[in-house]
């Protein structure tokens, strides 16, 4: 018996949908106004997936027409509620890219009434996205037709999927591949000042070469290890019982965990729910950044705090679906993540997923759902680092990147070996709209990580999944040095640091990452202060307040130079809305270094609330502004 041609099958599907729609309308006759059964609301990929499913339920996105808050006072109150729900660090990070308006329409929740109408059809909820004003559901054809007829629904689309390339040996490790370090660890010395000699390779153990290759060791030597940076890893779960995650006096700093598959906070494998070894891949990626065992292994940014999101279910016969990744990104945004490291992607040009994945024309930086979400996260001040994918050895167009690596406002990481030669599996650019990808390269061939099956061992793995966290860890160091840097500032600095920056291409991008070089390329305007020499003679200096964040009081150092005698000026504190909170100094400011202390009170003596504040030093037409966080 020959299989039915796909074109005939699609035509039959359309006829079947039309018949179901007609029956749906007839059944509604006599019981009030019939809902519209709008077949045009369903995207072609969703229609094809329904045909391929043979009447089984499918996973679909339901996009709503509006957020049910109007344009007046109700909308303003909704935005205020959204802002009040965000922690101070989130507001501070967003202020870098959004100014004083630190919330927008993407923060307004999906209407509960709209969601209830969808679920009343019998569909099963999967995820709800405030970014896209949408929800994903599992639903039958009849249920999708009923949903399409709801007045609040704009359109329906397929939840796209992807199957991880088997290039990565993450699904298992042979005992012969695991090595043990010498039992006597060498204690890591205190951070050294800029210009000091690089630490000896014995301090890093197995991670020395891969970190030195991208200049992470130079950043460590300069005193940057990720302190104060919140980094989110979206992966398939992780085990954190390895000795390098539990070094005495220096355990892994996990701020929050979330399992978006099972709906709980357990990211390690759960018997009867997860597949064997599911959390191995995330264990590997986490260790490249956060592991700490002096003399055996050091991660790229081991002083970071981590958000660990489990967004992937990985049995080889099951495609990875994008809606959990989207939920993870929104979660990271809401908790204040500075960096997202994602080794996942959504695109497959091969059977059996050809009808449920994105095509090459979809990879234009704006079309794929995860790409749009990544762009929103970047607009909110998050530096998103994503793997290019492991399909570089396939024929065109199968060798192209995975979504969201096509986004134009994130860092897409390809893989090289220890000598800097591109890995054969590293996916290639350009994007469909001809932009260069990857952005940068790091080691993804025989990358050292902690072992999964041995809590004291170490192993090597392959894939852009592992060049990506190396890149993300390096980015965390850059953000520690330049906390005011926007994602675009970070991207530009990384591009300039690459060893192919003068002639980027679609195989290497801008070349091998040199993060120390990038730290010398960030514009002075984002160094959260510094000096301002906009006018001849006068120079202003404004240092970071300390401590920051603070609970009771904080000290602010400032300076004037290059002028003879005093000059009129002021040092004032403002809230995120631009309202004056208190004036710390005003009048004649003498040349030299000075300091002021803010006790967290307003000018009327009342206690200022938890939140982001700005302090501004101004003299004439020149000014410098920095951010600080008050936590009560």
N, C-alpha and C positions, 0 to 999 in steps of 0.2 A: 504494500500500500504506500503510495507516494505522499509526501507531506503536501499540504495545501499551500499554494503560492502565497507569500506574505501580502501582495497587493490585493488578491481576492479576499484574503482573510480580513484586511482592513475595511474593504467595502462591505463585507458581511457585518462587521462590527458596527459600522455606521448605520446600516439598515436596522440592526438589532437595537441600537440606542434610540433610533427614531421610533421604533415600535414601543419600546419601554416608555419613552417620553409621552407618546400618544396615550398609552394605557394609564400613565400617571395623571394626565389631564382629565381623562374620562372618569377616573375614580374620584376625582375631586369635584366633579359636576354636582350641583345641587347642595353642596356643603360650603357655600361661600366662594369668594374669589379664588380661582385656581392659581397656584404659584406658577411662575414662568418656568418651563423646562428648557433652559437655554443651552443647547448643545454647543453653541459657539463659545460658551464660557469655559469649556474644557480644552486644554492645550492638546496639540497633536501628539506629543510624547505620552500624555496621560491616556489618550485614546488608544494608542498602540500598546501601552502596557496592559490595559484592560483586555485587549485582544489576546495578548500573550498569556495572560493569567488564566484564561479558560474559566471564567466565572468566579474565580477565587478573589477574595478581597485584595485590594491594592492600597498602597500608601500614597496619599495625595496631600498637597498644600491647598488650603482654602484661604484665599485672599479677600479681605473685606474692603468695602467701598470707602469707609471712613472709620474714625475712632469714637464716634457717637459723643463727642464733646463740643461740637460746634466751633464757633470762632470768637465767642465773647468771653464773659466772666467764667463760664463753666470750663472753658479751655485753660484760662489762666490759673484757675484753682487746680486743675489736673496737673499742670506743669509744676506748680508749687508743691503739690503732694509728691510728685516724682523727685524733685530736688531734695525735699526733706528726708526722703527715704535713702538717699545716697550717703555713704560715709565720707568723712572729710578728705581722705586721700583721693577718692574718686573725683570729688569736686576740684581738688587742686590739680590733678592730672588733666582733667578736661579743660580747665582754664587755660592751659598752654595753647590749645588749638581753638577753643570756643569763646575765649574772652570771658566777659561777665555773665553771658547767657549760657550757663553750663548744662542746661537740659534743652531738649528739642522734642519734636514730634515722635521720634523713635523711643522716647522714654515713657510715653503715654501707653498704659496697658491696653491690650485688646479688650473690647467691650465684653463684659460677662454675659450680657443678654445675647450678643451675636454668637458667642461660643455655645451658649445653651441651645440656641436654635439649631446649630449644626449637630450637636450631640443628640438632640431630640429625634433626629432621623434614624438613630440606631448606630451611627458611626462611633468608633472608639478613638478617644483622644490619644495622641502621641506627645506632641510638644506644642507650645504656644510661643509665638515670636512677636515681641513688641517692636523689634527692629523693622520687620516687614509687615506689621499689622496683619498677621496671618496665623493659622494653626495647622498642624499636620494631623491627619487622621488615618485610621485604617477603615476602609469602607467598601461595600459591594457596589456594583454598577448601579443598582436601583437607589441605593443611599446617596451616591454621588449625583445622580440625576435630581433627587430631591434637594440636595444641597445647592446645586446649580440654580434651582428655582427660587431660592431665598432672596428677598429684596436686598438684604445686607451684603450679599456675596458679589464680588466683582469678577473673579475668575478662579479656576482650578488648575493646578499643575501637578506634575509628578514629583514625588520625593526622589531625587536622583541617588544613584548608588555607584559603588566602585568596589572592585575586588583587589586587595593588596597584591602587589607583584611578589612572586616567590623568589625574586633575586635576593631578598633579605633573609638570612638564615635565623630569623628571630623566633621561629616556631619550635626550635629545639636546639640543644647544644650537646655535643659529644663530650664525654668525660675527658677525652684526650685533649680537648680544646681549652680546658680550664687550667689556669696556672695559679699557684700559691706564691705570694711574696714571702720574703724572709720574715721570720716571726718577730724580729726586733724592729719596731717602727722608729723612724727618726722624727722627732718633734718639729713641727713647723715653726720657724722663727717669727718674731713680730714683723709687721709690715715695714718695709724700708722706704726711705724718702726717694723722691724722683732723682734719677741719675745714679742710684746705687747699683752695684753689680747684680746681675741676674742670679736668682737662686739656683743652686746646684740641682742637676737632674734627679738626684736621689730623693729630693724632697717630694717630687711628683710621682715617682715610681712609673707605672705603666702609662700614665697620661702625659708624660713629659713631651714627647715628640709632637703629638697632635695639638697640644696647647701652644708649644713654642712656634709651630708652623704658622699660626694665625696671630702671634704676638700677645696672647693672653698672659704668658709668663711675665712679659714686660709690664703689663698693667698691674699684675699682682705685686710686682716689685715696686711699683710706684704707689702702692697702698690701696688699690681698688680690688675688692673681692666680691662686690655685689651688695654690700651693706645698704640697707634702706630701700632696696628694690624688691617689688612684689612681682614674681614671675609665675605665669600660669602655664601648665603643660596639659594639653588635650591629647589623650591617647587611649589605650585600651585597658587602663588600670595599671597598678604597680604594687610590688611588694616592697616594703620598707624595713625588712628585718635583716638586711645585709649589714655586716660590721661597718662598712663605709658610710652607712646612714645612721650609725649609732656609736660613733667614736666617743669615748669618755669625755664629758665636758663640752662636746660639740655635736649634738644630735641634729639631724635634718630638721629644718624649721618649716613645718607645714601649717599654714594659716587656716586652710579649709580643704575639705575633700567633698566630691560629689560624684555619684554614679548616676549618669543620665539614662543608662539602660535599665537598671533595676529600680531606680527612683529612691535610692538611699544614699548613705555617706560612706559605704564600704567600697573601696577601690581595688582591694585585693580579690582574688578569685573566691567565689562563693559556691560551695558544693551544690550540685544540682541546678545551678543557674548559669554558670559560666563554663566555657570550654576549657579543657586542660591546657595550661600554659598561656591562657589569654593575657595575663598581666606581665608576661615576660618582656614584651616589646616596650611597654611603658617603664619597666624597671631599668632597661638599658638606657632609654632616652633620659630619664631622670638622673641617672648616675653621671652622665657626661657633664651635667651642670652642677649637681648638688652633692655628689659623693665627697667624703672627706676622711681620708685615712693617711696621715703623713707618712711618707716613706713607701707607700704602696699606690695610692691613687688620690688625686685631687681633681674635682670638677672645675669647670670653667668659672663658675660664680657661686662658690660654695657657701657664701654668707647671705645669699638671697633668702627671702621667705617665699614659700611656694603655695600655689593653688593647684590642686591635682584633680583634674576632671576626666572622668571615664566616659568617653563618647562613642566607643567603638565595640562592636561585638564581632569576634574574629574567626568563627569556624570557617574553614576554607570554602564551604559550599554556600555560605551566606554573604551577600553583598553588604558592604558598609554603607549606611545611609546618612544623608547629610543633615537631617533635622536635629539629631543629637549634637552635632558639632555646632550648629547655630545656637542651640540652647546653652552649650558650654561657653561660647564666646560672650553671650549676653550676661551670663553668670559672672565671668571674669571681669567684664566691664563694671558691673554693679558693685563688685567687691574692691575695685581699685587697682586691678592689675596694670603694671607698667609695660609688661612684655607678655606676649602669647607665643609659645613655641608649639607648633603643630606639625606633626609628621604624617598627617592624614591628607587625603585628597579624594576628589570625586570626578571620575571620568574614565570611561572604558569603551574603546572602539571595537572590542571583540565580543563575539557571542560568549555566554548567553545574555550579556548585559547591554548589548548595542542599542536596544530599545529603551533602556532605563537609565542611560547615562548621557552626559553632555557630548556634543560633537565638537570638532575643532573650531568651527565658526562660532560656537558658544563661548570660546575662550578669548573674549575680546575685552576683558577687564571690567565688564559691567553687567554681563548677562547671567552667569551662574549664581545660584542662590548663595552659596558660601562665599563667593567673590564679593557680592554686594554686602554681605554681613561683615567681611573683613575690611571693606572700605569704610563702613560705618564705624567699626571699632577704631580704625586709624583716625577718622575724623574726630573721635572722642579722645584722642591722645595716646592710644595704645600702639606700641610698635609690634606689629604682627610679623612673625617669621614662620614661613611655611616651606615644606619640602617641595622640590620640583617634581619628584616622582622617579620611578626606577624602570622606565620603559624606553630609555635612550637607544637600545639596540634593536628596537622594532622598526618596521618599515613605516614610512610616512603614511598617514599622520599619527600613527600610533606612538611615535617617539616624542610627541609633544608633552608639555607639562600637564599636571593635574590642577583642577580648580581647588582652592582659590589662589594658586601660585600665579595666575594670570592677572591678579589685581595690580593696579598701577601705584598703589600707595602702601605696599607691603614689601618685605624683603623675602625673595624666593631663593632658596639655597640649593645649589648643586653640589656634587661630590667629586673629590679628587683623591688620589692616593698619597702616600707619604712623600712622594717626590713632586707633587703638584700637578700630575698628569690626570686629566679628566677620566672618571670611571666610565667604562663602556655602557653601563646601565643608566647613567645620569640623564634624565629627560632633558630635552632641548627646547629652545624657543624657536622663532619668536611667537608672541601672542598673535591671534588672528588679525588684529589691527596693526601688526608689524612693529610692536614695541620689543625691545631687547629683554629677554629673560634667559638665563637666571640673572639675579642681581650680583651674587657673590658665591664663592666656593670655599668649602672647608673639607676636612678629611671625612670621607664616607666609605673608604676601603680599609678593611681591617682596623676599624676604630675600636680602641680599647674601652670596655665598660665593665661594670661589676658582673659577675656571673649570676645567673638566675637560679640554678639548681644547687649552688654551693655558696653559703653565706659568708665565706671568707675568700672565695676565689675571684678571678678576673678572666675575661674572655674577649674575643674580637668578633665584630659583626660588620656587615656591609649594608649600605643603603644611604640614600639622601635623608632617610629618617634620622641618621646619626650625625651627618654634617649640619643638619638643621639645629639641634639643641646646642651644638658647639657654637654656631653663629649666634643663637639667642643668648647664650651665656655671655658671649663677648659683648653683645649689645647691652646687657645689664651693667657691665663694667663701664661702658660709655655713658650710660644714663646716671650711674653713680657720680661720675665726674661732672656731667652736664645735666643736672636734673631738670633744667628748663628746656632741654632740647625737644623739639617736636618730632614726630615720625619722619617728616620730610627732611629735617636737619640730619637725623641719623642716617637715612638712606643716602643723602648726598655725600656725607662724610665717608660712609663705607664705600661708595662708588669711587671716590677720589683716592681711597687707600688701596684699592685693588691693583694687582701687578699688571693688569691689562687695561687700566683706566684710560689710556690714550687711544686704545683701539678695541673697545668692547665688541663681543660677538654673541651669537646665539648658542654657543657651546659652553664657553667659560663665563659669559657675562662680563663683568668688570674684573674678573680674575680672582686670585686667591686673596682672602681677607687678611688685612693687616690692621688689627684693631688699635694698636698703639699709634700707628700712622693716622688712623681715623680720628683719634683723640686730639691730634694736632690740626685737624682739618675742620672741626666744628666751628662755625662762625662765632666770633666773640660775643655777638649780640645775644646768643642763647646761653652764655656762661652764667646765667642767673645773677648777673651783676657785673663785676669787673670795673672798668673805668670808662668814662665817656669823655672823649676829646673832640666833641662836635664844634666847639668854638675855640678860637685861639686863646691860649693862656690858661683858661680854667680847666681843671680836671677833677671829676667827681669819682669817689670810690665808695662802694657799698658792699659790705661783706655779708655772707649768710648769717642769719640770726642763730643763736645757740642758747638753749637747745631748740631743736625743731624736729618733730612737733614738741609743744610744751604744754604744761598743765597749769602752772601758776604764773611764772614770769619768764621773759626771754631777753637776752642781751643783743643789741644791734650795734655793730661797729661801722663807722663811716668816716670819710676823709675828704678834705678839699686841698688842692695843691695848685701851683702854677700861677698864683695871684699874690699881690702884695696887699696886706691888710685884710680886714674882714669883708665879707660879702653877704648880702641878704640871701637867705635861703630858708628851707624848712624840711622837717622830717615828719611825715604824717602817716597814719595807718588808715586803710580803707577796707570795707567789706567787699564781697564778691559782686555786689550790685553797684559799686563805685561810691557808696556813701561814706562820708568822713566819719571815722570812729573816734579818733583822738589825735591831737597834735602833740608830738613829743618834743620837737624843737622848732622855733620860728624866730626869725630876727637876724642879727648879725652873726654869721658863722665864721670863726677864725680859721686860717689855714692850719693844716695838721690833722692828726688822727683823733677821733672822738668816739664816744659810746653813749648809748641811751638804753634805758631799760623800760620795757612795757610790761605792766603788771596785769594785763588781760582785762583792763577796765576801760569803759568808754569815758568820754570827756565829762559826762555828768556823774561819774563815779559808779555807775551800774556795771554789773559783771557782763562781759561779752560772752556770747554763746559759742559752743563748739562750731568750728568751721574754718574756711580758708580766709586769710586776710593778706593784704598787700601793704608793704611799707615802701614809701617813696621819698627819696632824697631829691630835692629840687633847688636849683639856683638859676635865676634868669630863665633862659629858654631850655636849659639842660636839665635832665632828670634821669634817675635810675630807679628801677622798681624791682623788688623781690617778693616772693611768696613765702608765707609761713602758715602753720597749722596750729590752731588752738584746740586742745581736747580736754574737756571738763570731766 
